[in-house]
Amino acid sequence: TCDMGSEEEKVSPVKSKKRTLKTASQIEALEKFYD
């Protein structure tokens, strides 16, 4: 999935930044879920 994210960053950095923020919150939710 990391490779796909890198490709998206090259295509449109602005969308990737927003997506990164969303991904960060998703990771936090996953961490809480696993805990």
SEKE-922755 format. One line per field, with one value per residue: residue number from 1; z, x, y of N, C-alpha, C, CB in turn; residue in three letters. Coordinates in Angstrom, 1 decimal. Glycine has a CB too. Example, Ala and Ser with C-alpha at 12.3 -4.5 7.8 and 13.67 -1.06 7.14 Angstrom:
resi = [1_2]
n.w = [7.8_7.1]
n.u = [13.2_12.8]
n.v = [-5.7_-2.2]
ca.w = [7.8_7.1]
ca.u = [12.3_13.7]
ca.v = [-4.5_-1.1]
c.w = [7.8_7.9]
c.u = [13.2_12.9]
c.v = [-3.3_0.0]
cb.w = [9.0_5.7]
cb.u = [11.3_14.1]
cb.v = [-4.5_-0.6]
resn = [Ala_Ser]
END
This chain:
resi = [1_2_3_4_5_6_7_8_9_10_11_12_13_14_15_16_17_18_19_20_21_22_23_24_25_26_27_28_29_30_31_32_33_34_35]
n.w = [0.0_0.6_-1.7_-3.5_-2.4_-2.7_-5.4_-5.8_-4.5_-6.3_-8.4_-7.4_-5.0_-3.2_-2.7_-1.7_0.7_2.2_2.2_3.7_6.2_6.8_6.7_8.9_11.1_10.8_11.3_14.0_15.0_14.4_16.1_18.6_18.4_18.2_20.7]
n.u = [0.8_2.1_3.6_1.6_0.5_2.7_2.8_0.3_1.0_2.8_1.1_-1.0_-0.2_-1.6_-4.1_-3.0_-1.9_-4.2_-5.4_-3.4_-3.8_-6.3_-5.7_-4.0_-5.7_-7.2_-5.4_-4.9_-7.4_-7.5_-5.4_-6.5_-8.6_-7.3_-6.1]
n.v = [-1.2_1.2_1.8_2.4_4.7_6.4_6.8_8.1_10.5_11.6_12.1_13.8_15.9_17.5_16.2_13.9_14.7_15.4_12.9_11.6_12.6_11.7_9.0_8.8_9.2_6.9_4.9_5.5_4.8_2.1_1.2_1.7_0.0_-2.5_-2.5]
ca.w = [0.0_0.6_-3.0_-4.1_-1.8_-3.3_-6.8_-5.7_-4.1_-7.5_-9.2_-6.8_-3.6_-2.3_-2.3_-0.9_2.1_2.8_2.4_4.7_7.5_7.0_7.0_10.3_12.0_10.6_12.0_15.4_15.3_14.4_17.3_19.7_18.2_18.6_22.1]
ca.u = [0.0_3.0_4.0_0.4_0.5_3.8_2.3_-0.7_1.6_3.3_0.0_-1.5_0.3_-2.6_-5.0_-2.3_-1.8_-5.5_-5.5_-2.5_-4.4_-7.4_-5.1_-3.4_-6.8_-7.7_-4.4_-5.2_-8.6_-7.1_-4.6_-7.4_-9.4_-6.5_-5.9]
ca.v = [0.0_2.3_2.1_3.1_6.1_7.2_7.1_9.1_11.7_12.2_12.6_15.1_16.1_18.1_15.1_12.9_15.3_15.2_11.5_11.2_13.0_10.7_7.7_8.9_9.0_5.6_4.2_5.7_4.1_0.7_1.0_1.7_-1.2_-3.7_-2.5]
c.w = [0.0_-0.8_-3.7_-3.6_-2.4_-4.7_-6.7_-5.3_-5.4_-8.4_-8.7_-5.4_-2.7_-1.8_-1.4_0.5_2.8_3.2_3.5_6.1_7.8_7.4_8.5_11.3_11.9_11.4_13.5_15.8_15.4_15.6_18.5_19.6_18.6_20.1_22.9]
c.u = [0.9_3.3_2.8_0.3_1.5_3.3_1.3_-0.1_2.2_2.2_-0.6_-1.2_-0.7_-3.6_-4.3_-2.1_-3.1_-5.7_-4.6_-3.1_-5.5_-6.8_-4.5_-4.5_-7.3_-6.7_-4.6_-6.4_-8.3_-6.3_-5.5_-8.2_-8.6_-6.2_-7.1]
c.v = [1.2_2.8_2.9_4.5_6.9_7.7_8.2_10.5_12.4_12.8_13.8_15.2_16.6_17.0_14.2_13.4_15.1_13.7_11.0_11.5_12.0_9.3_7.7_8.6_7.5_4.7_4.3_4.8_2.6_0.4_0.8_0.4_-2.4_-3.7_-3.0]
cb.w = [1.2_1.4_-3.8_-3.8_-0.3_-3.4_-7.5_-4.6_-3.1_-8.3_-9.4_-7.0_-3.6_-3.0_-3.6_-1.5_2.0_2.0_1.1_4.6_7.4_5.7_6.1_10.5_11.7_9.1_11.7_15.7_14.3_13.1_17.5_19.7_16.7_17.8_22.6]
cb.u = [-1.0_4.2_4.3_-0.9_0.7_5.1_1.7_-1.7_2.7_4.1_-1.1_-3.1_1.5_-3.4_-5.6_-0.9_-1.4_-6.7_-5.2_-1.2_-5.0_-8.3_-3.9_-2.8_-8.0_-7.7_-2.9_-5.5_-9.7_-6.2_-3.5_-8.4_-9.8_-5.2_-5.5]
cb.v = [0.0_2.0_0.9_2.3_6.0_6.5_5.8_8.7_11.5_11.1_11.5_15.1_17.0_19.2_14.4_12.7_16.8_15.8_10.7_11.9_14.4_10.6_7.4_10.2_10.0_5.1_4.6_7.2_4.3_0.4_2.1_2.9_-1.3_-3.7_-1.0]
resn = [Thr_Cys_Asp_Met_Gly_Ser_Glu_Glu_Glu_Lys_Val_Ser_Pro_Val_Lys_Ser_Lys_Lys_Arg_Thr_Leu_Lys_Thr_Ala_Ser_Gln_Ile_Glu_Ala_Leu_Glu_Lys_Phe_Tyr_Asp]
END
